[in-house]
């Protein structure tokens, strides 16, 4: 079986081609083309297939992760969207939640909605929380709303009515009428996009789905057509935020599911690497050209959250746009290789602005003039200017030094090495703060975790980041520079369906739970029809539960098998155990409520399990200097540093830092006092000297 995976990042688009029959793997990185992302994709596909001497028609499976949906929301470049809602709830997106994300900041800004108030239209209807129709849908108000939508020339519309998760009939009627009168308008309804309670979050999720729907639809259609023209005849799978693959038809209909597409794939790769190395607790660290993403693996499973926020301010909960869709737990910050370094109030600041791939860092020689983290790492001697991306891109060290001097060293009256080190350290400290959020502040002890680092820039910063936060071991897998694309190869097609039904659990609720999951299975089976390979489906259940009276829920895995007498008691016991693990306490006599119920249908891909990359093909064999000067403050600045090709490290046994280990797709910096070796699983493993933190 031959599989092709590619991940579009802000700076580079990464590719992995895996031929299981020949046990060979090819890696490739090409600069992204943000204005037309498909250009980099198609150029990269042609190049990697040419290197492997394989025709696209021979490829059995193509998998894709993308930031197209995320960027459209963050950059506010989506479609002209309208909203239809229940009379009296026109301002739900403007009001949001009463809670302030900064209690004592009098000047905070709420996240701006994705549409103007004048594009929100009300209809007369009312449904109770239990689905009872209190006021029938008024047809005249629907016609008035559609008149306004047509007059404003909307190409996409969201419909989100009060309590539609409990009774979606009115939303279905409105959608039907819109499509009758204006069939060119794409319609998203909340009872399908996010059938959950909490009106603000559900409405924003539905609006966001509608906002990006035309853009994603055109992009995916174009990509499918281009692949077909090149002879590809099988499924194209797209990564979801939840870590599962989905068919293009579902991604086009529910693009909100692929908002965290790329970062999710990388976490899957880290979970597999953790299992190879014998670690159940993993902190994941992905640093590319534009952003850094941090996630977690708990007890061998990627941590999953029921909702997340897009574009939060300083990582503060409630400061971003809420998305009610399952996603792997991630924190994303503007700290990548292309992040711009500058002087603010007499100090060095880094990010979130990025030079991206166009024009890129100054050292790329594409017109960029501003100093970036990549420029700093080049000046510090961490990167070989002739071997960046395996030699595919030649870096201009003189241009990097000029940018550092102009933007940092000159204004601060520092040497060029000191200024570059300042930019590197500030970027690392920014990531340390984010890592503390994903570890310590969420109940994870970094001393019991391993840090798996990937992305083109992640291994450059990983060892120092681990030392700062107290993580004793860093693992850099083979193919780390294209880690998210590697993660795609380990993903399975997956459908997540959910609904809100608030139930106080006791012996009388077994039938109600059975009815909930019966309805969810019908919905999941309808979506599975879009997966041509939907056979041997593996079903699993979980729910979000709480003690009666609480305002938050926790995720609880529920038993498999038939739902019969006593199932509610099993669910309650599973809740108590999960609550005790999370909070070190549980009140077993207290009443328990189930709130959101989730059914997962996974289609095991089979051919991707236990992926190993020993057969990876490296096209670059150019000779490189075995020693170069690199900056290590522990050694007083620039010092002669050993440079080792990763493929030669096995023969050396272990190597003590300072040292630099080079791969075509990434470079790994080994700090003084740390040791590095190739593990039995083939991963590069760094033992971090935590004592050096205090020296």
C-alpha positions as CSV (number, residue, x, y, z in Angstrom):
1,X,0.0,0.0,0.0
2,X,1.3,3.5,-0.9
3,X,0.1,6.5,1.2
4,X,0.7,10.2,0.6
5,X,0.2,12.7,3.4
6,X,0.7,16.5,3.3
7,X,0.2,19.3,5.8
8,X,-0.1,23.0,4.8
9,X,1.7,25.3,7.3
10,X,2.0,29.0,7.3
11,X,5.6,28.9,6.0
12,X,6.2,25.4,4.6
13,X,4.0,22.6,3.2
14,X,5.2,19.2,4.3
15,X,4.9,15.9,2.5
16,X,5.5,12.2,3.4
17,X,5.2,9.4,0.9
18,X,5.1,5.9,2.4
19,X,5.5,2.7,0.4
20,X,4.7,-0.1,2.9
21,X,5.5,-2.8,0.4
22,X,9.0,-1.6,-0.2
23,X,9.3,-0.2,3.4
24,X,10.5,3.1,2.1
25,X,9.6,6.7,3.1
26,X,10.3,10.0,1.4
27,X,10.1,13.4,3.1
28,X,9.8,16.8,1.4
29,X,9.3,20.4,2.5
30,X,8.4,23.2,0.0
31,X,7.5,26.8,0.7
32,X,3.8,27.5,1.2
33,X,1.9,29.7,-1.1
34,X,-0.6,31.4,1.2
35,X,-2.6,33.3,-1.5
36,X,-3.2,30.0,-3.3
37,X,-2.3,27.1,-1.0
38,X,-3.1,24.5,-3.7
39,X,-0.1,25.6,-5.8
40,X,2.5,24.5,-3.2
41,X,0.5,21.3,-2.6
42,X,0.4,20.3,-6.3
43,X,4.1,21.3,-6.9
44,X,5.1,19.3,-3.8
45,X,3.1,16.2,-4.9
46,X,4.7,16.3,-8.3
47,X,8.2,16.6,-6.8
48,X,8.0,13.9,-4.2
49,X,6.4,11.4,-6.7
50,X,9.2,12.2,-9.1
51,X,11.8,11.5,-6.4
52,X,10.2,8.2,-5.6
53,X,9.5,7.3,-9.3
54,X,5.9,6.6,-8.4
55,X,2.8,7.7,-10.4
56,X,-0.1,9.3,-8.5
57,X,-2.4,6.6,-9.9
58,X,-0.4,4.0,-7.9
59,X,-1.1,5.8,-4.6
60,X,-3.8,4.1,-2.5
61,X,-4.6,6.8,0.0
62,X,-4.0,10.6,0.2
63,X,-4.4,12.4,3.5
64,X,-4.4,16.1,4.1
65,X,-4.1,18.6,7.0
66,X,-4.6,22.2,6.4
67,X,-4.8,25.6,8.1
68,X,-7.1,27.1,5.4
69,X,-10.1,27.2,7.8
70,X,-8.2,28.5,10.7
71,X,-6.5,31.3,8.8
72,X,-9.8,32.4,7.3
73,X,-11.3,33.0,10.8
74,X,-8.2,34.6,12.3
75,X,-7.6,36.9,9.3
76,X,-11.4,37.6,8.9
77,X,-11.2,36.5,5.2
78,X,-14.3,34.3,5.2
79,X,-17.6,34.8,3.2
80,X,-20.3,37.3,3.6
81,X,-22.5,35.5,6.2
82,X,-25.9,36.1,7.6
83,X,-27.6,34.7,10.7
84,X,-31.2,33.8,11.4
85,X,-32.1,33.4,15.1
86,X,-35.0,33.4,17.5
87,X,-36.8,36.7,18.1
88,X,-35.2,38.4,21.1
89,X,-31.8,36.8,20.7
90,X,-30.4,39.0,17.9
91,X,-27.5,40.2,20.1
92,X,-26.3,36.8,21.4
93,X,-23.0,37.0,19.6
94,X,-22.4,40.6,20.6
95,X,-23.2,40.1,24.3
96,X,-21.3,36.8,24.5
97,X,-20.6,35.7,28.0
98,X,-20.8,38.0,31.0
99,X,-17.5,36.7,32.5
100,X,-14.5,38.9,31.7
101,X,-11.3,37.1,30.7
102,X,-9.3,39.8,32.6
103,X,-11.2,40.8,35.7
104,X,-9.3,44.0,36.5
105,X,-8.5,45.2,33.0
106,X,-11.0,48.0,32.2
107,X,-10.0,48.2,28.5
108,X,-10.4,44.6,27.4
109,X,-11.9,44.0,24.0
110,X,-14.3,41.1,23.4
111,X,-13.7,39.0,20.4
112,X,-15.3,40.6,17.4
113,X,-18.2,38.5,15.9
114,X,-17.7,37.2,12.3
115,X,-20.6,39.3,11.0
116,X,-22.2,42.7,11.5
117,X,-25.4,43.2,13.6
118,X,-27.3,44.3,10.5
119,X,-26.8,40.9,9.0
120,X,-28.6,39.2,11.9
121,X,-32.3,38.5,11.4
122,X,-35.0,37.3,13.8
123,X,-37.9,34.9,13.3
124,X,-40.9,34.4,15.6
125,X,-40.8,31.0,17.2
126,X,-40.0,29.4,20.6
127,X,-38.9,25.9,21.7
128,X,-38.4,24.9,25.3
129,X,-35.3,23.2,26.7
130,X,-37.0,19.8,26.4
131,X,-38.0,20.3,22.8
132,X,-41.6,21.3,23.5
133,X,-42.9,23.9,20.9
134,X,-44.1,26.9,22.9
135,X,-44.6,29.1,19.9
136,X,-45.0,27.7,16.3
137,X,-42.7,29.1,13.6
138,X,-44.3,32.1,12.0
139,X,-43.9,31.8,8.2
140,X,-44.3,35.5,7.6
141,X,-41.2,36.3,9.8
142,X,-39.2,33.6,7.9
143,X,-40.1,35.3,4.5
144,X,-39.1,38.7,5.9
145,X,-35.7,37.3,7.0
146,X,-35.1,35.7,3.7
147,X,-35.9,38.9,1.9
148,X,-33.3,40.7,4.0
149,X,-30.7,37.9,3.4
150,X,-31.2,38.1,-0.4
151,X,-31.1,41.9,-0.4
152,X,-27.7,41.7,1.4
153,X,-26.3,39.3,-1.2
154,X,-25.2,36.6,1.3
155,X,-23.6,33.5,-0.2
156,X,-23.9,31.6,3.1
157,X,-26.3,31.7,6.1
158,X,-26.3,30.3,9.6
159,X,-29.5,29.3,11.4
160,X,-29.3,29.0,15.2
161,X,-32.6,29.0,17.1
162,X,-33.1,28.7,20.8
163,X,-33.0,25.1,22.1
164,X,-32.8,23.7,18.5
165,X,-30.5,20.9,19.8
166,X,-33.7,19.5,21.6
167,X,-36.0,20.0,18.6
168,X,-34.6,20.9,15.2
169,X,-37.8,21.0,13.3
170,X,-38.0,24.8,13.0
171,X,-34.4,25.0,11.7
172,X,-35.2,22.4,9.1
173,X,-38.2,24.4,8.0
174,X,-36.2,27.6,7.6
175,X,-33.4,25.8,5.7
176,X,-35.9,24.3,3.4
177,X,-37.5,27.7,2.7
178,X,-34.2,29.4,2.1
179,X,-33.1,26.7,-0.4
180,X,-36.4,27.0,-2.2
181,X,-36.1,30.7,-2.7
182,X,-32.3,31.1,-3.0
183,X,-30.7,27.7,-3.8
184,X,-27.4,29.4,-4.4
185,X,-27.0,30.2,-0.6
186,X,-25.2,27.7,1.5
187,X,-27.1,27.0,4.8
188,X,-25.6,25.8,8.1
189,X,-28.0,24.9,10.9
190,X,-26.9,24.6,14.5
191,X,-28.8,21.3,15.2
192,X,-26.4,19.6,12.7
193,X,-23.2,21.7,13.2
194,X,-23.3,21.8,17.0
195,X,-26.4,20.2,18.6
196,X,-25.4,21.3,22.1
197,X,-26.7,23.7,24.7
198,X,-25.1,27.0,25.7
199,X,-26.5,29.4,23.1
200,X,-23.5,31.7,22.6
201,X,-21.1,28.9,21.8
202,X,-23.5,27.0,19.6
203,X,-24.4,30.1,17.6
204,X,-20.8,31.2,17.1
205,X,-19.8,27.7,16.0
206,X,-22.6,27.6,13.4
207,X,-21.8,31.1,12.2
208,X,-18.1,30.1,11.9
209,X,-19.0,27.0,9.9
210,X,-21.1,29.1,7.5
211,X,-18.3,31.8,7.4
212,X,-15.6,29.4,6.1
213,X,-17.9,27.0,4.2
214,X,-17.7,28.6,0.7
215,X,-13.9,29.0,1.0
216,X,-13.2,25.4,2.1
217,X,-15.7,24.1,-0.4
218,X,-13.9,25.8,-3.3
219,X,-10.5,24.8,-2.0
220,X,-11.4,21.1,-1.4
221,X,-13.2,20.9,-4.8
222,X,-10.2,22.3,-6.6
223,X,-7.8,19.9,-4.8
224,X,-10.0,16.9,-5.6
225,X,-10.2,17.9,-9.3
226,X,-6.4,18.4,-9.5
227,X,-5.7,15.0,-8.0
228,X,-8.2,13.4,-10.3
229,X,-6.6,15.1,-13.3
230,X,-3.3,13.6,-12.2
231,X,-4.8,10.1,-12.2
232,X,-5.7,9.6,-8.5
233,X,-8.8,7.4,-8.2
234,X,-9.2,6.8,-4.4
235,X,-10.5,8.7,-1.4
236,X,-9.0,12.0,-0.3
237,X,-9.1,12.1,3.5
238,X,-8.8,15.4,5.5
239,X,-7.7,15.6,9.2
240,X,-10.2,16.8,11.7
241,X,-9.5,18.7,14.9
242,X,-10.4,15.6,16.8
243,X,-7.6,13.6,15.3
244,X,-9.6,11.5,12.9
245,X,-9.8,11.6,9.1
246,X,-13.0,12.6,7.3
247,X,-14.2,12.4,3.7
248,X,-14.1,15.6,1.6
249,X,-17.9,15.8,1.4
250,X,-18.2,16.1,5.2
251,X,-15.3,18.5,5.4
252,X,-17.0,20.7,2.8
253,X,-20.3,20.6,4.6
254,X,-18.9,20.9,8.2
255,X,-15.6,22.8,7.7
256,X,-15.7,23.8,11.4
257,X,-14.5,20.2,12.1
258,X,-11.1,20.8,10.4
259,X,-10.1,24.1,12.0
260,X,-7.3,22.6,14.1
261,X,-6.4,20.1,11.3
262,X,-2.6,20.3,11.1
263,X,-1.8,20.6,14.8
264,X,-4.0,17.6,15.6
265,X,-2.1,15.3,13.2
266,X,1.2,16.2,15.0
267,X,-0.2,15.1,18.3
268,X,-1.1,11.7,16.9
269,X,2.5,11.3,15.8
270,X,3.7,12.2,19.3
271,X,1.4,9.7,21.0
272,X,2.9,6.9,18.8
273,X,6.4,8.0,19.6
274,X,5.6,8.1,23.3
275,X,4.4,4.4,23.0
276,X,7.6,3.5,21.2
277,X,9.7,5.0,24.0
278,X,7.6,3.6,26.8
279,X,6.0,6.9,28.0
280,X,2.3,7.4,28.7
281,X,2.6,11.1,29.6
282,X,3.8,13.2,26.7
283,X,4.0,17.0,26.2
284,X,4.0,17.7,22.4
285,X,5.9,20.6,21.0
286,X,5.5,21.6,17.4
287,X,7.4,24.8,16.2
288,X,7.2,25.6,12.6
289,X,7.8,28.8,10.6
290,X,4.8,30.7,11.9
291,X,3.5,29.3,15.2
292,X,4.3,27.0,18.0
293,X,1.7,24.4,19.1
294,X,1.8,22.6,22.4
295,X,-0.4,19.6,23.3
296,X,-0.6,16.6,25.6
297,X,-1.0,12.9,25.7
298,X,-2.4,11.4,28.9
299,X,-2.1,7.7,29.6
300,X,-1.1,7.1,26.0
301,X,-4.1,8.9,24.5
302,X,-4.2,12.3,23.0
303,X,-6.0,14.7,25.3
304,X,-9.4,15.6,23.8
305,X,-11.5,18.7,24.7
306,X,-15.2,19.3,23.8
307,X,-14.6,22.9,22.6
308,X,-11.8,25.3,21.9
309,X,-11.2,29.0,21.0
310,X,-9.8,30.5,17.9
311,X,-7.5,33.5,18.2
312,X,-7.4,33.9,22.0
313,X,-5.7,36.9,23.6
314,X,-2.6,35.9,25.7
315,X,-4.1,32.4,26.0
316,X,-6.9,33.7,28.2
317,X,-10.0,31.6,28.3
318,X,-13.0,33.6,27.0
319,X,-10.9,35.9,24.9
320,X,-11.2,34.1,21.6
321,X,-14.1,32.9,19.4
322,X,-15.5,29.7,21.0
323,X,-15.9,26.6,18.7
324,X,-18.2,23.8,20.0
325,X,-16.5,20.9,18.2
326,X,-14.3,18.1,19.6
327,X,-10.6,18.9,19.3
328,X,-7.3,17.6,20.6
329,X,-6.1,19.8,23.5
330,X,-3.7,22.4,22.1
331,X,-2.3,25.8,22.8
332,X,-1.0,27.8,19.9
333,X,1.1,30.9,20.1
334,X,2.8,33.2,17.5
335,X,6.3,31.9,18.0
336,X,7.8,30.3,14.9
337,X,11.0,30.5,12.9
338,X,9.5,33.4,10.9
339,X,8.4,35.3,14.0
340,X,9.6,38.9,13.8
341,X,12.0,40.1,16.6
342,X,12.0,43.8,17.5
343,X,12.8,46.3,20.3
344,X,9.9,47.5,22.4
345,X,10.4,49.8,25.3
346,X,14.1,49.0,25.5
347,X,13.6,45.2,25.4
348,X,13.5,42.5,22.8
349,X,10.1,41.2,21.8
350,X,9.3,38.3,19.5
351,X,6.1,37.6,17.6
352,X,3.2,37.1,17.1
353,X,3.8,38.8,13.7
354,X,5.5,36.4,11.3
355,X,7.4,36.9,8.0
356,X,5.9,33.7,6.8
357,X,7.1,32.3,3.5
358,X,6.5,35.5,1.6
359,X,8.8,37.4,2.0
360,X,10.2,35.2,4.8
361,X,13.1,35.8,7.1
362,X,15.9,38.1,5.9
363,X,18.2,35.1,5.4
364,X,15.9,33.6,2.8
365,X,16.9,36.2,0.3
366,X,13.3,36.8,-0.9
367,X,13.0,40.4,0.1
368,X,12.5,40.1,3.8
369,X,14.4,42.7,5.8
370,X,13.2,42.3,9.4
371,X,15.0,40.1,11.9
372,X,13.3,36.8,12.8
373,X,14.0,33.8,15.0
374,X,15.4,31.9,12.0
375,X,17.8,34.8,11.4
376,X,18.8,34.7,15.0
377,X,19.4,30.9,15.0
378,X,21.5,31.2,11.8
379,X,23.7,33.9,13.4
380,X,24.0,31.8,16.6
381,X,25.5,29.0,14.5
382,X,22.7,26.5,15.1
383,X,21.7,26.3,11.4
384,X,24.0,25.4,8.6
385,X,23.3,28.0,5.8
386,X,24.1,25.5,3.1
387,X,22.0,22.6,4.6
388,X,18.7,24.3,5.4
389,X,15.9,22.0,4.3
390,X,18.5,19.5,3.2
391,X,20.2,22.1,1.1
392,X,17.1,23.0,-0.9
393,X,17.2,26.6,0.4
394,X,20.5,28.4,0.7
395,X,20.5,30.9,3.6
396,X,22.3,34.3,3.5
397,X,24.1,34.7,6.8
398,X,25.2,38.2,6.0
399,X,21.6,39.3,5.4
400,X,20.6,37.7,8.8
401,X,23.4,39.5,10.6
402,X,22.4,42.8,8.9
403,X,18.8,42.4,10.0
404,X,19.8,41.5,13.6
405,X,22.1,44.6,13.8
406,X,19.5,46.9,12.3
407,X,16.6,45.8,14.4
408,X,18.2,44.6,17.7
409,X,21.9,45.0,18.2
410,X,22.1,48.6,17.0
411,X,19.2,50.0,19.1
412,X,20.2,48.1,22.2
413,X,24.0,48.6,21.7
414,X,24.7,44.9,21.9
415,X,27.0,42.6,20.0
416,X,25.3,40.7,17.1
417,X,25.7,37.4,19.0
418,X,24.2,38.8,22.2
419,X,21.3,40.3,20.2
420,X,20.6,37.1,18.4
421,X,20.8,35.1,21.6
422,X,18.2,37.5,23.1
423,X,15.8,36.9,20.3
424,X,16.3,33.1,20.6
425,X,15.8,33.2,24.4
426,X,12.7,35.4,24.3
427,X,11.1,33.1,21.8
428,X,11.9,30.1,24.1
429,X,10.5,31.9,27.2
430,X,7.3,32.7,25.3
431,X,6.9,29.0,24.6
432,X,7.8,28.1,28.2
433,X,4.9,30.2,29.4
434,X,2.6,28.3,27.0
435,X,4.0,25.0,28.1
436,X,3.4,25.7,31.7
437,X,-0.3,26.3,30.8
438,X,-0.6,23.0,29.1
439,X,1.3,21.1,31.9
440,X,1.4,22.6,35.4
441,X,-1.7,24.7,35.2
442,X,-3.7,21.7,33.9
443,X,-2.5,19.3,36.5
444,X,0.3,17.6,34.6
445,X,3.7,17.2,36.3
446,X,6.4,18.0,33.7
447,X,8.9,15.9,35.7
448,X,6.9,12.8,34.8
449,X,6.5,13.7,31.2
450,X,8.6,13.3,28.0
451,X,8.8,16.2,25.5
452,X,8.4,15.1,21.9
453,X,9.6,17.9,19.7
454,X,9.0,18.3,16.0
455,X,8.4,20.9,13.3
456,X,11.2,22.5,11.4
457,X,12.2,24.7,14.3
458,X,11.0,22.7,17.3
459,X,14.2,20.6,17.9
460,X,16.3,23.8,17.9
461,X,14.6,25.0,21.0
462,X,13.4,21.8,22.6
463,X,16.3,21.0,25.0
464,X,16.4,24.5,26.5
465,X,12.7,24.5,26.8
466,X,12.7,21.2,28.6
467,X,15.5,22.4,30.9
468,X,13.5,25.6,31.8
469,X,10.4,23.7,32.7
470,X,11.9,20.6,34.3
471,X,11.2,17.9,31.7
472,X,14.0,15.2,32.0
473,X,13.8,13.7,28.5
474,X,13.3,15.0,25.0
475,X,12.6,12.8,22.0
476,X,13.0,13.9,18.4
477,X,11.6,11.3,16.0
478,X,12.8,10.6,12.6
479,X,11.0,12.9,10.2
480,X,10.4,15.5,12.9
481,X,10.6,18.4,10.5
482,X,7.5,17.0,8.7
483,X,5.9,15.6,11.9
484,X,2.3,16.6,11.2
485,X,2.4,14.9,7.8
486,X,3.8,11.8,9.5
487,X,0.9,11.9,12.0
488,X,-1.5,11.8,9.2
489,X,-0.2,8.4,8.3
490,X,-1.2,7.1,11.7
491,X,-4.8,8.5,11.7
492,X,-8.0,6.6,11.0
493,X,-11.2,7.8,9.5
494,X,-13.5,8.9,12.3
495,X,-16.9,10.3,12.9
496,X,-17.9,12.1,16.1
497,X,-21.6,12.8,16.7
498,X,-22.9,14.5,19.8
499,X,-26.1,15.9,21.4
500,X,-27.0,17.6,24.6
501,X,-29.5,15.9,26.9
502,X,-29.3,16.8,30.6
503,X,-30.2,13.7,32.6
504,X,-29.9,13.0,36.3
505,X,-28.6,9.5,36.3
506,X,-30.3,6.7,38.2
507,X,-31.8,3.3,37.6
508,X,-34.7,4.9,35.6
509,X,-32.5,6.5,33.0
510,X,-31.2,3.4,31.2
511,X,-33.8,3.6,28.5
512,X,-33.2,7.3,28.0
513,X,-29.5,6.7,27.5
514,X,-30.2,3.9,25.1
515,X,-32.5,6.2,23.1
516,X,-29.9,8.9,23.0
517,X,-27.2,6.5,21.6
518,X,-29.7,4.9,19.3
519,X,-30.3,8.3,17.7
520,X,-26.7,9.1,17.5
521,X,-25.9,5.8,15.8
522,X,-28.4,6.6,13.1
523,X,-26.8,10.0,12.5
524,X,-23.3,8.4,12.5
525,X,-24.3,5.8,10.0
526,X,-25.6,8.5,7.7
527,X,-22.2,10.2,7.8
528,X,-20.3,6.9,7.4
529,X,-21.9,6.6,3.9
530,X,-19.5,9.3,2.8
531,X,-16.6,7.0,3.6
532,X,-16.2,4.5,0.8
533,X,-14.0,2.3,3.1
534,X,-16.5,2.4,5.9
535,X,-16.3,-1.3,7.0
536,X,-15.4,-2.9,10.3
537,X,-16.5,0.2,12.2
538,X,-15.3,0.4,15.8
539,X,-17.8,2.1,18.1
540,X,-17.0,3.9,21.3
541,X,-18.9,6.2,23.7
542,X,-18.1,9.0,26.1
543,X,-20.1,11.7,27.8
544,X,-19.5,15.0,29.6
545,X,-20.8,14.7,33.1
546,X,-21.0,16.6,36.3
547,X,-22.3,16.6,39.9
548,X,-25.8,18.1,39.9
549,X,-25.5,21.8,40.4
550,X,-22.1,22.2,38.9
551,X,-21.5,24.6,36.0
552,X,-18.8,22.5,34.2
553,X,-18.4,19.0,33.0
554,X,-15.6,16.4,32.6
555,X,-15.1,13.8,29.9
556,X,-16.0,10.3,31.0
557,X,-15.4,7.2,28.9
558,X,-18.5,5.0,29.0
559,X,-18.7,1.2,28.7
560,X,-19.1,-0.5,25.3
561,X,-21.7,-3.1,24.5
562,X,-25.4,-3.1,24.8
563,X,-27.1,-0.5,27.0
564,X,-29.3,-2.5,29.3
565,X,-30.4,-2.5,32.9
566,X,-27.8,-1.0,35.2
567,X,-25.9,1.0,32.5
568,X,-26.6,4.3,34.3
569,X,-25.0,2.9,37.4
570,X,-21.9,1.9,35.4
571,X,-21.8,5.4,33.9
572,X,-22.0,7.0,37.4
573,X,-19.2,4.9,38.7
574,X,-17.1,5.7,35.7
575,X,-17.7,9.4,36.4
576,X,-16.6,9.1,40.0
577,X,-13.4,7.4,39.0
578,X,-12.7,10.1,36.3
579,X,-13.5,12.9,38.7
580,X,-11.2,11.4,41.4
581,X,-8.3,11.1,38.9
582,X,-8.8,14.7,37.8
583,X,-9.5,16.4,41.1
584,X,-8.1,13.9,43.7
585,X,-11.5,13.8,45.3
586,X,-15.0,12.4,44.6
587,X,-18.3,12.5,46.4
588,X,-19.8,9.1,45.6
589,X,-23.2,9.8,47.3
590,X,-23.9,12.9,45.3
591,X,-26.3,13.1,42.4
592,X,-24.7,12.9,38.9
593,X,-25.8,14.4,35.6
594,X,-25.0,13.5,32.1
595,X,-25.0,16.6,29.8
596,X,-23.4,16.0,26.4
597,X,-23.4,12.5,24.9
598,X,-20.9,11.5,22.2
599,X,-20.7,8.5,19.9
600,X,-17.5,7.8,17.9
601,X,-17.3,5.6,14.9
602,X,-13.7,4.8,13.9
603,X,-12.8,2.9,10.7
604,X,-9.4,1.3,11.3
605,X,-7.2,2.0,8.4
606,X,-5.1,-1.0,9.3
607,X,-2.2,-0.3,6.9
608,X,-0.9,2.6,9.0
609,X,-0.6,1.1,12.5
610,X,2.8,0.9,14.1
611,X,4.4,3.1,11.4
612,X,8.2,2.9,11.5
613,X,10.4,5.1,9.4
614,X,13.7,3.2,9.2
615,X,13.4,3.1,5.5
616,X,13.3,6.9,5.1
617,X,15.0,8.1,2.0
618,X,17.4,11.1,2.4
619,X,18.5,12.6,-0.9
620,X,21.2,14.8,0.6
621,X,24.7,13.4,1.1
622,X,26.7,16.5,0.8
623,X,29.8,16.8,2.9
624,X,29.6,19.3,5.8
625,X,32.0,20.7,8.3
626,X,32.3,18.5,11.5
627,X,32.7,21.5,13.7
628,X,31.4,25.1,13.7
629,X,31.1,27.9,16.2
630,X,27.7,28.1,18.0
631,X,26.5,30.2,20.8
632,X,26.1,28.6,24.3
633,X,25.9,31.0,27.2
634,X,27.0,28.1,29.5
635,X,30.4,28.3,27.6
636,X,30.6,32.0,27.5
637,X,29.2,32.6,24.0
638,X,30.5,31.3,20.7
639,X,32.3,28.0,21.1
640,X,33.6,25.2,18.8
641,X,30.7,22.8,18.6
642,X,30.7,19.3,17.2
643,X,28.2,18.8,14.3
644,X,26.9,15.2,13.6
645,X,24.7,13.8,10.9
646,X,21.8,12.0,12.5
647,X,22.5,8.9,10.5
648,X,26.0,8.7,12.0
649,X,24.9,9.0,15.6
650,X,24.1,5.3,16.0
651,X,27.8,4.4,15.4
652,X,28.9,7.0,18.1
653,X,26.7,5.5,20.8
654,X,26.0,8.6,22.9
655,X,27.2,12.2,22.5
656,X,27.5,14.8,25.1
657,X,26.7,18.4,24.5
658,X,27.4,21.0,23.3
659,X,26.6,19.5,20.0
660,X,24.4,19.9,16.9
661,X,22.7,16.9,15.2
662,X,21.5,17.6,11.7
663,X,18.7,16.1,9.6
664,X,17.6,17.4,6.2
665,X,14.3,18.5,7.7
666,X,15.4,19.8,11.1
667,X,18.4,20.6,13.3
668,X,18.7,19.5,16.9
669,X,20.6,21.6,19.4
670,X,22.2,19.6,22.3
671,X,23.0,21.8,25.3
672,X,26.2,21.5,27.4
673,X,25.7,18.8,30.0
674,X,23.0,17.0,28.0
675,X,23.6,13.6,26.3
676,X,22.0,12.3,23.2
677,X,21.7,8.9,21.6
678,X,19.5,6.9,19.1
679,X,17.0,4.8,21.0
680,X,16.1,1.2,20.1
681,X,13.0,2.5,18.4
682,X,15.1,4.7,16.1
683,X,14.2,8.0,17.8
684,X,16.8,10.6,18.8
685,X,16.6,10.8,22.6
686,X,18.1,13.6,24.8
687,X,18.7,13.2,28.5
688,X,18.4,16.7,29.9
689,X,20.7,17.8,32.7
690,X,18.3,19.6,34.9
691,X,21.1,20.6,37.3
692,X,22.4,23.0,34.6
693,X,19.3,25.1,35.2
694,X,20.8,26.4,38.4
695,X,24.4,26.8,37.4
